[in-house]
Amino acid sequence: MNSPSFIQTEVLIIGGGVTGTALARDLALRGVACIVIEKDDINAGASGRNHGLLHSGARYVAGDRAAAIECRSEGEILKRVAAQAIQDTGGYFVAVEGDDERYIADFPTYCERAGIMARAVDVAAARALEPALSERAIAVFEVPDASIDPFRLSLESMAQARSLGARLMRRTRVTGFEREGRRIRAVRVRSRTDAEEVRIEAAQIVNAAGAWAREVALLAAAPIEMTYSKGTLLVTHTRLASRVVNRLRSPANADIMMPGGTVSIVGTTSTQVDTLDNIHPTTSEADLIVEEAARMLPALATMRFIRAYSGVRPLVGSAGVADGRAVSRGYALFDHEDQGLDNLVTITGGKLTTCRLMAERAADLVCRRLGVTRACLTATTPLPVDPDTGWTEPGRGPREWMHFHGPEDTLLCECEMVSGSAVDAICAALRATGDTPTLTDIGLRSRVGKGACQGAFCSVRTVAHLYQRGDFQARCGVNEIIDFLGERWRGQHAVLWGEQLAQAELMEALHCGLFEEDLLGAPNVDSAGEKSP
Amino acid sequence: MTRAKQDSCDVAIIGAGMAGMAAALFAAERGLSCILVGNGGSLLFASGLLDLLGVHPVAERRRWRLPYDALVALAREEPLHPLARINAVSIRSAFQSFVAALGAAGLRYAPLGERNRNVLTSIGTIKATHGVPISMIAGADLLDALDARPSCLLVDFRGLREFSAAQIAATLGDRWPRLRHQRIEFPGYEAAAELYAAHLARALETGKTRERTIALVKPLLGDARAVGLPAVLGLARAGEVHAAFEAGLGVPVFEIPTMPTSVPGLRLLAALEAAVSARGVRRRHHATVRALAFDGEGGTATLALDGAAGGVRARAVVLATGRFTGRGLTADRRQIRESILGIPVHQPGSREFWHQRDFLDASGHAINRAGLLVDEAWRPLDAGGEPFWPRLYAVGSILAHQDWMREKCGSGLAISTAWAAMQHVARQLRGTAAG
């Protein structure tokens, strides 16, 4: 009987989102060997489908002071150690006519109690600095909110972890746990490309699978209680404000507009969902966001949106709570010892802003079990800048293109100015770790497909480039284009009106009208076949 | 308001894309005086291929080798489809007349025949179409004879970003083992990182560049029985450039259509402009219609224009304004509108139903079947189901009950509906005294 191939490590981390990658870095910095397995790619879940907001904590001051304080202190730490991934834009909290006067009046006191700097700003002065604010604004406070690029954060965390010996296995999912008494002896995993299962033996296993943590824990027969809250966000065509703009009220729908490079990101919604399948933005969510956010930022009513996306918040505990917002945004750390397991940890829930802290707490528990006494270093050690992973930054493509593109270099994506050399660098970095680059991988690691054309043109140029480099062979290119545009489409269909509708029509004219991607694999029926032969 | 600058005509055509150009050609051929408003911008996205009807029904993704058989099935199963309402004789006449006009303007197409032909695309897929430019026909002939495993060389140029011969050869490799590829430097552009198809096309119209390019390709021929190149073989003098390549290389040479804005699209635009101009069609380039007013049932229409001096008075008006890309239709979050007159648009109940969640969903996106409803004379209908105005017509992709991108019938729709509507325009205008 063939025994499956087998890998040994100290810690196996399940999930390559912001928590899992931060944990890999934390452990690697403490000298602990680890492997991250990720069923899809870095930040494929909620880690890559959020506002990109580094909370000052002010949003939670009234309802959840502990979370507010955590956000404040973590925000301060990340601004110091991961500055390259953060734009310290500052934020406004803005109330408009009709908003709860009591909340407005109490807000500065709440902030003070949580130690958050909130400065009242004259409404006219605020509107002079952020002209998109409604003339019906009645109160504005300035807080130290900032914008953070979660992709850069995770990619660079993983890059440093790897440089210290950690390993990432993408497109690999858990298929089962082998239990022996109070221990998980091995975790069986399978990659999307290999038919064969691999057994991973690890002294400790951390379930950092985000919204999928419940499924993973169930596989280990150590169930945890979790609910799912779907949130949808919209991406504007141009950037509407330079700061984070929050609605000054008790947290509700469409309260936040983030600056995200050349665009703004508006959201969110909160809908309880039962499964993680088929998560996509809907037209009614898009309408709700536009209509609600326009009360604070009227230009949104006529704004062109290029995209929408949905993520699922993993909320711990409290099954049956109707509104996900009433459930704590705090994280949860399970040691599973009362379920009879001594080497499984689950870390889930929480927020992007607190991902480092969540990793620290999980790593502390794991290290205690392993007898490792070295303390956490991530609060003080700067995250090294990795030149190969900085292509998610919106400004980098244009900047480098203007300053020093080589004589042979070409622009593959004209909306976001992604050059052939940037794609080459991304491919080289993927190959260096044994990965075969796909168009979707490149999209995740760069701005390809993120501009107004949503991939209609740059996908074709990038695929041609990859064939020319020898990265693509046989028929894979067409399928790569179809997969990539399909993924882009899931984020587009809810916001197709106005200009973006014309853009979508052009995409279909090109990819269906001319390239006939819709007919791949369609039977070539000879019309004579249904008549006489 | 000055009336002095107003021009009068029998028929004003709004929109200078494929449908508007075709309508102008056919109007002129019928002896109607015609003013064409618009700048032909959407033709920049044309591929140069003239689809008639390739797929029916969309949901079954059924491809047809014989488009006129497909039209019979379409007429039977989707009687509301614009192409289902035109008889085959008219469609043949429309295509013949259209292609003849292009030929007279220097853009030659292969004889239309009965079949759809297969052509290679720049991403290595195979597309079926009806009207194939002469410069691409050798490729279609090779695809017909794939069983004989013809040896063929594809050549591309370093720096032409959206075209990789390696990609096409790799994609088709399992079906076409003797398809080779080579990349060369485009003569005179060795220092350029990025090449643009239109620049190359113009450069190949100079004899020297052409000779140098042919000289670079010739040693690569080997046993190739044909050579495929990206569609850059000349613009206005494309016929001459193509012939020179075939003569110089001694084998059939074919172009492969590229992503828009493409050279074949530019050629089509130029040929149509020449053809309508040769027939005395007056143009209002770069003008958009600000207002369209009708004075009474039997009267005239007055078009107020932006971006052009003076208005236009016409006895009949044809809307050929296209869909969303062409700006004939516009949509906000709640509904789709006809842009100029607010003519009711047949559309799904709400935005939720406009698009499928999968881009390539086999049933197609419902929004693509939205559009104007017309009567038997191609006149758009008002909310009461009556003609919006007795001599207002609509042609091309703005019409409802079709999905040209999935049915592969864009040119067929434009040309055939223009032809059919112009029959009615001519008949109706003959029945009334000239204005």
Interface residues (C-beta under 8 A of the other chain):
Chain A: H280 T282 T283 S284 A286 D287 V290 P407 E408 D409 T410 L411 L412 F457 V460 R461 V463 A464 H465 Y467 Q468 F472 Q473 A474 R475 G477 V478 I481 I482 L485 G486 R488 W489 R490 H493 L496 W497 G498 L501 A502 A504 E505 L506 E508 A509 L510 H511 C512 G513 L514 F515 E516 E517 D518 L519 L520 A522 P523 N524 V525 D526 S527 A528 K531
Chain B: F45 S47 L49 D51 V55 R61 R62 R63 W64 R65 L66 D69 A70 A73 T121 S122 I123 G124 T125 I126 K127 A128 G159 R161 E162 F163 S164 A166 Q167 A170 T171 G173 D174 R183 A191 A193 E194 P257 M259 P260 R323 F324 T325 R327 T330 A331 D332 R333 S350 R351 E352 W354 H355 Q356 R357 D358 F359 L360 A362 H365 I367 N368 W404 M405 R406 K408 G410
